[in-house]
Amino acid sequence: MTIEYRQITIAERRRFSSAVEQGFGKHYTPTHDAFCLDNKLLSPDMTMCAFDDGEIVGTTGAYQFESAVPGGAIIKNAGITAVTVSATHRRRNILTNMMQRLLKQERDKGQVVASLWASESIIYGRFGYGVAIQHEAIKVDTTRAELKHMPAIPGRVRYVDIHEARQIFPAAWDAAVRYHVGIPKRSDDQWDRSMIESSSQSDWGQPWFVVYEEDGEPLGYAIYYLKELGIFAGQSSGLINADMVIYSNPASHAALWNHLLNIDLYDQLTAWRQPVDDSLPWMLADQRQLERKPYDGIWYRIMDVEEALNARTYMTEGNLVIQIEDAFIPEWGGRFELDGGPDGVICGPTTKTPSITLTTESLAAIYLGGANTYTMQKAGRAEEHTSGSIALFDRMLTTPKTPWCPLMF
């Protein structure tokens, strides 16, 4: 078997999408508008695929994103997507070969990091990815849950239809990008694709859209679904699925959750992709009415260590020499001297003795502040060579809020 690795051509775009959907157990049946947007969002030069005698047997792709790092700087971020290998070609090293080629292709374009949402979490550590943003899934009994503590809410929540949502939600998203670390900017094409998905009929029916505004300025929104679960003892039983809750200040956060917890006739509320430092538990009168389940959210892959460390700022001043070991693409590792603080940073290659040694996947996990180096050390994923270096690095990396990314594409 000889496998060819290359980008798809324009003529192969529909076959590519069919192969991707097949990899996730689905059939590709897009509308004309959705197909055209797919072509614009993920053009052939953003793909890297495997071909066996002309047949597409493996797919990968990378959206072009920009996202904020601690300190507010915006970096180029390759949003890895469409990762599949045909069931007929498993365990032949195809994914490894595609991923290595895709990452090198994206670094050549100037992308500093790569990020993805993993369908299978066991896969990506061996390619140098680390869990940079953790999430929580939650479940609430709304008949017992009550918000006891809330900040002042000067604005209001109101319903909007899908057409108005398309017009005003982007402004609320942009406000959230500025408020959080880790949320990528979204293009008009990405918004159009998102609205097509929201308007599609599903097992949950049509979504409801609400926006939170202050003086007419949208600062948050929620997209949720309602499903009746049956009638028992004369009472309705139903589920609220909060698919998306986007906020950009404490008031928008409190107002949207207050709305979701007070929808009549539905006594269960579920949501996922919640930040691990969410203030919702601390607003409830009884935290036991909230079930929480943590899980891996967004995985990062540092492709340019020097550029990544130079891009963000650091909470305290410090100077360290960091050895990065990259087992997947060794030439991307090396030894770097980091001299930085709140007002700026200088990072570059060095031959000095290292203070700390980290794997590239461990660096990805701590880069945005979602984990710390001391935890990596306890897990055997970081080594301290100079006493006090790990404590110093953790003080430098500390962020006021943990990173969050509810949606990439």
Steps between C-alpha positions, in 0.01 A plus 500: 500500500636841396328794665524845343481804728391834358243778504175439319414678177190712447347214300546268801325728751170310514682166526703645787186605688340162439810326638495724809132431573551128441778508757249626756232250398290741297396560140590830333181665379556877515279774366644707219571792736670276755718339232611840367586619852692179571713573194574853618574407860726205424661545161718229341824666616384457862479119468739207517365161397601142435419332168510132412485453122310830469255422781494736800570278801610764752413865557626795702456875468577824681283811522680832521428657839621777724466475879609695806770395746557634854577869470257547212730440203347320201685205348443290190333173588448202270162347587553132425190329365367216282741242644396157374646173375283258306401186689657304212843655566538503878833440678722574201665816637284716273385743770857551624622581151210734425531685831873557464455638149203716602679654798809582292278647230324725753821614668634599157193727471601679821262325737640511855279235659255236387182421693224243479198345666578130537232244415735234643718635778756217496633596157662839514757492780741305281492783246606760759155631596409578860168586667522879515134575582290277724121504504217382721164345416226596746151387595259698718162419658329831428215428743748517787774726368483867588739784431567656839799716416526712185680812386299803394333446160452837328393350166227270378451161335268476200407242237617544141436300185776340295527795261553754777730254678723493191521879513574554870661183635840575336534818708433303820753235390763769435439639848554149641825467300629811676383383843635144491824336393476224240186586300582543130373779282233394249459612140174586324518170312535311827197683638299417189592131534409503869158648429434238232574231758275670757212519253525132407235270642635257760371255759484797735289708266566869440718699741401805702718811487532764772735795524618704797537873431605808691390830342438315175848342493500117478734359764387137514262246356365150550384234256292226658258220418189381683383139505196356676576177683143404592216565740497341847261569791358803322835676471702567187848362482741646250863568422675828418815437299713815521707444189684833517530764772733784399575784740742791523452633853354382833161662430450323166602169659254537790214627283521213251518231767214661690294477181589136439423395858155660493340349189157362595399135446857372461663366813844386382775715355814364337795677344849410391812693404480698825820660637649324800508827697137582423340713772160326460555261795573798725179675397279206597332477838583127509799374300381141537230568241779535242672187368838562339714279280842624381645389169765600249394794285743659254837346423793723399813414306787752522655518154733796556622502861697823473212692340242355740697594812571846360131562423358491852583704809577364847356585839837557673854572384726201450789351305513129417663264252246246378586177318217384275502138385293436188485128427275535194688774312835523684628806314217706651635442850814652648625721780354848548581783739187677622532845659160655551235659717180705486645761264665278241721205428811397312533131412757342272724195450788453741777257594476577873431223751124436522300590811204279401438223246151458355347292225323694229163356608562622857591846372172504304307415818647787704536759223163678548492449878263203499745282694820567690856373483496366856215268405699389194798428726290288737372307198856434378456735203738778608848492655657774711877547471534821704323517836206740498471515120165324479350721773627808314365380165159438655491851650585638156233291322217573745193662342198668670254281306548150367490475120172415332391412147137388465518466122779501244327499162 
